[in-house]
Amino acid sequence: MKIILDKRDIDKLTESPNMAMLDLMNTPYITIREFEERDWPAVWAVLEPVFRTGETYPYPTDISEDEARKAWVETPQKTYVALEGERIVGTYYIKPNQPGQGSHVCNCGYVTAPDQRGRGIGTGMCGHSLEEGRRLGFKAMQYNMVVSNNEDALHVWQKMGFKVTGRLPKAFNHPKAGLVDAVVMYLWIGELNS
């Protein structure tokens, strides 16, 4: 898969291809851009099945479309979509993890369309979010509740450099596994001497 981070990166492809795209597999281009209002129906189509299963996000499994939109689009600082051609195959948001003295640390949430998992789209969105986080002035990124039995996510985040900094015993009520641990993951993305 070749992931173009956004339109400004197309010009960089010949200059520094490793910064402009991730060449993970030989599949069509995935473009990542900011969310636009017209994207919502397709974003909801990606989010809804994931939220309804209740296996990776703490949102209520019966969350309404309006509540989901508020949580995913209106509350975050920015929301992005990953497209293969015209189809939205993933989405993520970025926001300050805390207000005030903690606002230099960002938090992100990522969802890949269920039929697109295993193609590197989540990895591409994470790479894009790290660059966007830096561009937006954040110094670190923190994931507050990675479900401990979500092995795919744990593997990807660790591959991207995140460290487990805490374990929350039985903090997530998994619909199949019952009460499972959740982990906090953290990555410094600012200057090393900051």
Residue pairs with C-beta under 8 A, 6 or more apart in sequence:
1 22
1 23
1 24
1 25
1 26
1 27
1 28
1 29
1 30
1 119
1 120
1 121
1 124
2 21
2 22
2 23
2 27
2 28
2 29
2 30
3 21
3 22
3 24
3 29
3 30
3 31
3 32
3 82
3 120
3 121
3 124
3 127
3 128
4 10
4 13
4 20
4 21
4 29
4 30
4 31
4 32
5 20
5 21
5 32
5 127
5 128
5 131
6 31
6 32
6 33
6 34
6 128
7 33
9 19
9 20
9 21
10 20
12 19
12 20
13 20
13 21
17 23
21 29
22 120
22 123
22 124
22 127
24 119
24 120
24 123
24 124
25 119
25 120
27 119
28 84
28 85
29 84
30 82
30 83
30 84
30 89
30 90
30 121
30 124
31 82
31 83
32 80
32 81
32 82
32 83
32 124
32 125
32 128
33 80
33 81
33 83
34 78
34 79
34 80
34 81
35 43
35 73
35 78
35 79
35 80
35 81
35 91
39 81
39 88
40 69
40 73
42 81
42 87
42 88
43 72
43 73
43 79
43 81
43 88
43 91
44 65
44 68
44 69
45 88
45 113
46 88
46 89
46 90
46 91
46 111
46 112
46 113
47 68
47 72
47 91
47 111
48 65
48 68
49 114
50 56
50 57
50 111
50 114
51 57
51 59
51 61
51 63
51 68
52 61
53 61
53 175
54 61
54 174
54 175
55 147
55 150
55 174
55 175
55 176
56 147
56 150
56 153
57 109
57 111
58 145
58 172
59 67
59 68
59 71
61 175
63 71
72 79
72 91
72 93
72 109
73 79
73 93
75 93
75 95
76 93
76 94
76 95
77 93
77 94
77 95
77 96
77 106
77 136
78 93
78 94
78 95
78 132
78 136
79 91
79 92
79 93
79 94
80 91
80 92
80 93
80 94
80 125
80 128
80 129
80 132
81 88
81 90
81 91
82 88
82 89
82 90
82 91
82 92
82 112
82 121
82 124
82 125
83 89
84 116
88 113
89 112
89 113
89 116
89 121
90 110
90 111
90 112
90 113
90 116
90 121
90 122
90 124
90 125
91 110
91 111
91 125
92 108
92 109
92 110
92 111
92 125
92 126
92 128
92 129
93 108
93 109
94 106
94 107
94 108
94 129
94 132
94 133
94 136
94 138
95 106
95 107
95 108
96 102
96 103
96 104
96 105
96 106
96 107
96 138
97 103
97 105
97 106
97 107
97 142
97 144
98 105
104 137
104 138
104 139
104 140
104 190
105 138
105 139
105 140
105 141
105 142
106 133
106 136
106 138
106 140
106 141
106 142
107 141
107 142
107 143
107 144
108 126
108 129
108 133
108 141
108 143
110 122
110 125
110 126
110 129
112 119
112 121
112 122
112 125
117 152
118 152
122 152
122 153
122 156
123 156
123 159
123 160
126 156
126 157
126 160
127 160
129 141
130 141
130 160
130 187
130 189
133 141
133 189
134 189
134 190
138 189
138 190
139 188
139 189
139 190
139 194
140 186
140 187
140 188
140 189
140 190
141 162
141 186
141 187
141 189
142 184
142 185
142 186
142 187
143 157
143 162
143 184
143 185
143 186
144 184
145 168
145 171
145 172
145 182
145 183
145 184
146 153
146 154
146 157
146 182
146 183
146 184
146 185
147 153
147 172
147 174
147 180
147 182
148 154
148 167
148 172
148 180
148 181
148 182
148 183
149 174
149 177
149 180
154 183
157 185
158 164
158 185
160 187
161 187
162 185
162 186
162 187
163 185
163 186
163 187
164 183
164 184
164 185
165 184
165 185
165 186
166 183
166 184
167 181
167 182
167 183
167 184
168 181
168 182
168 183
168 184
169 181
170 179
170 180
170 181
171 179
171 181
171 182
172 179
172 180
172 181
172 182
173 179
174 180
